[in-house]
Amino acid sequence: MSTPSDVLVVGASAAGLAVTESLRRKGYRGRITLLGEETGAPYDRPPLSKQVLAGTWEAERAQLRTRDVLDALDAELVLGERAVALDAATRTVRTESGTEVRAEAVVLATGLHARRLPGLSGAAGVHVLRTLDDAGRLREELLKAGRVVVVGDGVLGAEIAATARLIGADVTLAGPQAAPMRAQLGGEVAQLLAALHIEHGVRLRRDSPVDGLETADGRVTGVRTAGGEVLPADLVVAAVGGTPATDWLTDSGLVLRDGVVCDSRCRAADSIYAAGDVARFHHEGLGRSLRLENRTNATEQAMLVAANILGEDRPYSPVPYFWTDQLGVKIQVYGLPAPTATVHIAEGAVEQGRFVARYLDDEGRPLAVLGWNMPKQARLHRQHLLDRYAPAPRPESAAAPR
């Protein structure tokens, strides 16, 4: 496999920037074009629902790199240009302005679009949180709102509810689960998170899918649940997940299935790779496809993609990891907790507000590790997961999958 003379990275957020930086660190001297839809410099998304929304960070602090550092990459940054089509056979990307960019290798790192539920848009006072501009608009209205309803009880919804409560808003968190983040934490730990939110004054509407909005004079006045309850609101945040930004790839010839489908090398087609939230890759250790939506994955997968572009032929088989900070508690999760897993407190104690939990399957094998205000200890317990997620050894003669 020869080294490509030029690389086009579509998506100028964490994953796209990390691909560019990794290529340069590895000594790549070819041309790199970093194409991004937003007009501003690349920025980090996790602080948007926490530090930026709370006002403890100015928006500029969320930028991933200074202009001097970006310039030193010697990459062409094409910002404010949305990709609208890809010809996979010629590795040519067309942008909304009609510009065509071709490269010998292409990396797709377009991330997610915020999901908008039918009936939860079109009225003043209804927000999503995906971009830096979204965070600025939401914070401005949060500071004036009396009653806030956050729709969606996953990671983002729980973080927004926690931040809104810390800055003094009257907050209700509504969602279909029995407790916030149950899908990510399992039932037992999710109930602890629910108790934490209640302790800080967040009203929870559990097992409450949302049916629509109540409005007056074009502005939201409440959220209607499927059970018929109306939750009064001056401000509504829809945090109901995201959809992979693959709409522009419909006619590309790539396989799209809740993301860009890739092999274990994060390769979607010949010399076309995907990284970050948009990539659905084959995890050799688990023996199935996986798409991960977290900041750590964006960086680690990007580094792997850069290595494979340069011919290293490495599988991507991570131990999945994410973290969240809410109401003074840091939660870190390694692995993939299952709702049916047995939870064992391996260190610390729940009543002390500091513990490490290990999730075990029906045969007592480790599935995941969670740290609740015990980051160092959780990282040490991660070692128990390495065998489960490691890829099987490949014969030296085996060819890379295509």
N, C-alpha and C positions, 0 to 999 in steps of 0.2 A: 504494500500500500504506500503510495507516494504522498508526501506532504502537500496539501493544497496550497496553491499560490495566493489564494484569498479566501476569506471567511466572512459570511454575512450572518449577523446575529439579529434576529427579529424579536424585539422586546428589550427595552432599556431599563429594566428594573433589576432586582437583586440577582436573579439567575443570569440574565443577559450580561450584566456587568461582570459577574464572576467568571463567566466563560472567557470574556475578553482579557481579564486580568490573569487568569490561569494560563492562557495561551502565551501571553508575554512573559510570565514567570518561567515558563518552560523553554523560553528562548525562541519562540516563533517570531519571525521577522516579516512575514507576509502582510498583505493588506487586510485590515479588519474594518468592517463597516458595522456600526451599532445603530440600528433603526428603532426609533421609539415613537409611540403615538402621542405621548404627552410632551408639552413644550419645555418643561423644566428639566433640570439635571436629575439623574437617577436618585431615588430616595428609598428609605426603609419603610415597610408597611406596619410591622408590629407596633411601633410607637404611636400610630395614628389613633388607635382606640384607647390609648393610655396617656402617655406624656403629652402628646400634641393636643388631644381632646381635653385633657385636664388643664392645659395652659402652663404646665411646668417646663415645657420645651417650646421655644419658638420654632416655627415651621422649618427654618433653615437648618436647624440642628438635626433634622431627620434625613438630610441629604447624605448619601452614602460616601461621597468623596468630594473634596474641594475641586475647584476648576483647575488648579495647578496639577493635581494628581491625575485628573482626567486627561489633561493635555499631554502628560508624560507617557500615557499609554500609546500615543501615536496611532490612535484609531479615529476613523471618521465618524463623528456623532451626527446622525441625521435625526433630529428631534421634531416633533409636531407633524410627523408623517405616518399615517395609518396604513398598514399593509392590507390590501384588499384581495389579493390573489397570489397563488404560487403555482408555477409550472414545475412539478417535481422532476420531470425528465430533463429539463435544461437548468434546473435550480435557479429559476428566475422569479423574483418577487416584484409585483406591481403595486404601487402605492396609490392612495386616493387621488393624488395630484397627477397621476399618469406616468410617473417616473418608473423605470424598470431597472432593477439592480440584480445582476447575476454574479454568482460566486461558485467556486469549485466545491465549497462546503457551506451548508446552511444550517443554522441552529434556530429552532423555534422555541421562544421563551416568552410567549405572549400572555401567560398567566390566566387570570379569571376575569369574567364580568360579574358584577354583583347581580344576584338573582332578584327579580322583581315579581312578586306574586300578583296575579290578577286581582284587582280590587284594592291593591295597596299602593297606588300611585295616582298621579294626576291632580292631587289636591295640595295646596300650600301647607307647609308644616310637616311634610312627609319626606324622610331622608333615607339614603343608604350611605354606607361608609366603605369606600374602596380606595379613593385617591386622596392626595393631600388637599386638594380643593374641597372634596367632600368633608374632610375633617374641619376645615376652616369654617365652612358654612354651618355645619352642625354645631360647632362650639358657639358660634355667634348667637344662634337661636336657643341653645341650651341655657345660656346665661339669662335669658329673658323668660323662658318657659316655666309655667307653674307645674303642670302635670305632664310627665313623659311616659310613653308606653314604648317599650322595646319589644318588637315582635321577632321571635327566634331565640331559642334557649341553647344554642351551641356555644362554641368558644367566643366568637365575635359578639354575639348578643349578650352573653354574661359579662364580658369585659366592658362593653358600652354601658350596661346597667350599673356596674360597679363604679365606673368613672363618673357617670352622671350623678350617682348618689353622693360621691365624695365631694362634688362641687355644689351640692345643696339642692339638687332637683328632687321632686317627688316622683319616684320611679316605680313603674310596674313592669315586670318581665313576664311575658306570656309566650307559651310554646307548647308543643304537643307531647313533650316528655314528662315523666314523673318527677324529674329533678333536672336542674340545669346541667348540661354537658354529660348526661347519662351515657350517650353513645360513645363518648371519649373516655369516660372515667369508670364506667360500670355503676351499678345501682348503689352500692354501699358508700363509695366515696362521693358520688354525686349528691347523696343526701346530706353529707357533711358540708358540701358547697352550698346547698340550699339553705341549711341552717346559718351559714356565714352571711349569706345575703339577707336573710330575714333579720338577723341580729343587727345589721347595719341599716335596716329600715326599707329594704327593697320588698315590694309586694310581689309575691309569686302567684301566677295563675298557671298551675300545672295541668297537664293533660288537657290543654286548651288550644287546639288549633284555631287559627284566626280565619274568619269568613269574609271580612271586608271592613270598610271605613264608614264612619258617620261624618258628614260634613255640613257646613253652613256657610253660605256666601263664598264658596270655593276654597274654604279652609277646613282642615281636619278638626273635628270636635271629639272624636272617640274611635275606638276600635271594637268591632263586633266579633265575638267568638262564635265558633260553630255551635256552642250550646245556647246561644242567644243573649249572653251577657254583653253589655256595652261598657267598655273601660274608658272613662273620660280622659281626654288627651288634648293638650295644646300643641304637642310635638310627638311625632311617631318616627321611630327608626326601624326600618325593615332590615333585619340581620338574619336572613333566611338562606345563607350560603351563597355559593358562586357557581357559575357554569364555565367550563374551560373555554377560553377564547379561540375557538376553532371555526367559527362561522365563515371566516375568510378562506378556509381551506377546503370547503365543500367540494369543489371541482378539481382539487389538486391531484387526486389519485392516491393520496395517503389513506390509511385506514383510520377512521375516527370512531371512537366508542368511549364516550365520557372522557375525552382527551385524545391526544395523538398517540396511537398505539405503536409501541417500540419493542425491540428485542431487549435482551439483558444488557446490551451495550448502549442503550438509549438511542438506538438507531431506528428511524422510521422508514427509511429508504436509503438507497445508495448515496452516501455522503450527505444525508439529511438526518439531523439529530433533534431531539427535544429535551428540554430541561425545565425544572420547576413545576409549578402547579398544573401546567398544561400537559405534562408528560405522563402517559400510562405505560409503564415499563414492566418487563418480565423479571420478577424477583426469583433468582435461581434458588435461594435458600428456602423460600416458601413454596416454590413451584407454582406460582400463579401471578397474574398481572396485578399491579398496584399503582395507585396514583396518590401522591402525598401532597397535602396542602400545608406546608409549614416552612418557616424561614430557614431552618437548618438544612432541610432537603434542597432548597433552592441553591444554596452554596455548594453542598457536597455533590449534588448531581451535576452541577455546572462544571466542577473541577474534573469529574469523571469524563464528561463529554469532551472537554478540552484535551484530556489525555488520549482519548480514543481517536479524536481527529488527527492527532499526531502519531497514531499507529500503535498505541500501547495495548489495545485489545483487552480491556478489563471489564468484568461484569459489575453492575451496580446492585449490590445486595446489602443495603444499610439496615441497621437497627433503627426503625423509625423513632423520631424524637420530636416532641414539642413541649413548649412551656407556656404558662399564662400567669400573670400577676393580677390578683384581684383582692381588694379590700385588705391589704397588708399580708396576703398569703401568696407565696410562690409555689406553684405546682409544676412539677416536671414529670413527663411521662416518656419512658423508653419502651419500645415495643408496641404491640397492638392488644390492649385489653379487650377481652370478650365479655359480653353481658353475662354469660353463664360461668365465668371463671370464679374459682375460689380465691378469696382475698386473705392473705396472711400478713400480719404486721411483723415485719422482720427487724425493725429497729425503731426506737422512740415509742411514743404512745399517743393515741388519738386525743385523749383528755389533756395532754400537754400541748397540743397544737403543733407538734413536730413528730413526724413519723415517716418511715419508708414502708410501703406496701408492696408485696410481691403477688402477682396474679398467676395462678396455676391452672392448667387444664385438668380434665377429668382423670388423667393418669399421673397428676402431680408434677408435670413438666412446666417450666417457667414460660409464661407468655409475655409478661410485661413487668415493669417496675415503675412505681410512682413515688415521688418524693413530695412531701407536704412540709414546706419550710425546712427541708434537709437536703440542699442541693449537692453537697459533697458526698454525703452518704449514698444518695440515690445513684450518683455516677459510679460509685464503687460497686453497688449491687448490679449495675448494668452488665458486669462481666458474666453473670449467670445466663445472659441471653445470647451470648455470642455464638454458641454452637447451634442454637435453633435457627438463627438468621443467616449463618454462613453458607455460601454456595458449596455444593459438592465439588470435590477436586475433579478437574477435567484432564483427560489424557493429553499428553503433550502434542499428540498428532491431531487432536480435534480441531476442526476449523471453527472460526467464529460464526455464530448463526446469522442468517440474513433474513 
